[in-house]
């Protein structure tokens, strides 16, 4: 390798180290981008409605109206929905350990005096109460770490304000930030990068709309089923099921813990009914409702989704787990468009000649930097064979 190549490799490594050190800030920026994309659809909708009514609102006015509407919705939510949920959730936190302990006692009774049809002579089952005592400190440590994450209210408040300010900035003038990002690409690829960014925006909007509809579906049928089973705190359970549905694979498992624990306070049979209810709802949502809703949107294989969640949660923490799906969706789009379609699918013939032709076009692009748009229309795509 030449000296210039070594310098490029070293600069690339330094850039990766810098990005890693600022990974939390980058995740907050990603959160602002996702929120800005969601609110931008509302801004565009208001502008289109204004044009149909003969009134042409400026983008700043549309952004202001959108923020007011979101603020009113948030106020109504925290006024009407949050108080009953907090009340039920506090009672739920107190009763869930009691139900879990009753379940452990029932298992111990089954172990000591098993039914006639259950042969436990060849099995050496542990004492579930002692096992729970051993696992208890570990679970308590996990809960304490989770609480510690949110205990620093000032830091959380500053992060939320940072995300909100960035979201408003992106909303007011998205074109400037978009052009700034596009300029990071070589001149011959900027037009294509703009197309991929547009596709990413469409895919993220489709994913957000689909996941909201899926969560409403899960929450609604969870409430109906739990009401039929006469499980207490139906509203809290249903709201938790809808919120946890935003985190696939892991969320549904967490959402079923609380209703089962409360149902165990009555009878184990009711807890079994709750488990069957949630299994039915999740299977219907996964294999029928979700494919129908997201038919025209991007789809991720379950294994890819789970791998993305584990990867981003391991390296980026809790915020990485929350943003795992948007990050996976954007990564999948760039891989399909930039790597597979623009590179691998067009790679043919002698690799050495292919690289030579690409380098010639790249050098031609460098010779005319003053007219990038004209060059992108008249010059052959550097990735074409």
Secondary structure, DSSP 4 states (H G I P E B T S, - for coil): --HHHHHHHHHHHHHHHHHHHTHHHHHHHHHHHHHHHHHHHHHHHHHHHHHHTT----HHHHHHHHHHHHHHHHHHIIIIIHHHHHHHHHHHHHHHHHHHHHHHHHHHHHHHS--TT---SS-----HHHHHHHHHHHHHHHHHHHHHHHH-HHHHHHHHHHHHHHHHHHHHTHHHHHHHHHTTS-GGGHHHHHHHHHHHHHHHHHHHHHHHHHHHHHHHHHHHHHHHHT-S-HHHHHHHHHHHTTSTTHHHHHHHHHHHHHHTTT-HHHHHHHHHHHHHHHHHIIIIIHHHHTTTS----HHHHHHHHHHHHHHHHHHHHHTHHHHHHHHHHHIIIIIIIIIITT--S-HHHHHHHHHHHHHHHHHTGGGHHHHHHHSPPTT--
